[in-house]
Amino acid sequence: MSRTHLHRKLKALTDQPITDFVRSIRLQKALELIREGKLNMSEISYQTGFSSLSHFSRSFKKAYGKSPSEV
C-alpha cells in the first residue's frame, strides 16, 4: 500500500488528516502519563515525541483547553 493510499484510508476512517490523528494519540498518552504523576513535563514531552516542551504545551492546550500543568 502506498503512503498516499494509507493517508487517504486513514482520513476516511478517522475524518482527520494523519498528522492530526497521530498528534491526538500522542496527546492521549501524554494525558495518561500526567495523571500517573511519575514523570515531569519535560520527560512526558520527550516520551510522547514532541520536539520541545513549548510545542507540547501549545498542542496540549489546543486539544484539551488546559495547559498540561492544569490537569
N, C-alpha and C positions, 0 to 999 in steps of 0.2 A: 504494500500500500504506500502510495507516495505521501510525502509530507502535506502537500496541498489537500489531498483527499482526506487525510486524517483530520486536518483542521476543519474542513467542511463538515465531516461526520460529527465531530465533537461539538461544533457550533449548533448543528441541527439537534443534537441530544440535550445540550445544556442551555441553549439560547443565549450564549455569550461567547465572545472570542476566546481562544485557547489561553491567551495571556491572562485574561480576567479569571478564567476557571482555575488556572494554576495558582494565581495570587490568592484566590479565595481559599483554596486548600491549605496553602502555606499560612494564611492568617487564622484559619480554624485551628491548626496545630499550635500556632503561637498562643492563641487563647487558652488552649488546654494547658500549655506549659506555664502560662502566667497563673492560672488557677491552682496548679500544683504548688507553686511558690518555692521551688527548689533552685531556680536559676535567676540570675539578674537579667535585665532587659537587653544588655549587650549580648549575652550568651544566647538568649532566645532569638534575637535578631539574626545572629550568625547561624544558629542551628536551623532556622527556617528559611535560610537562603537569601536574606536581604543584604544588599551591598553596604549599607550603612544604617546606623541606629536612627538617623533622622528620616531616611526613606521608609524604614519600618514604621516609625511613629506616625508619619503622614498617611501611609497606606492603612494602618490600623484605625486611625481616627476617621478616615474617609469611609471605611467599611462598617465600623461599629458605633460611630458618633461619640466615642470617648477615646482619650489617649490610653495607651497601654497601662500607664500608672494609675489611671482612674478606675480600672476594672477590679 
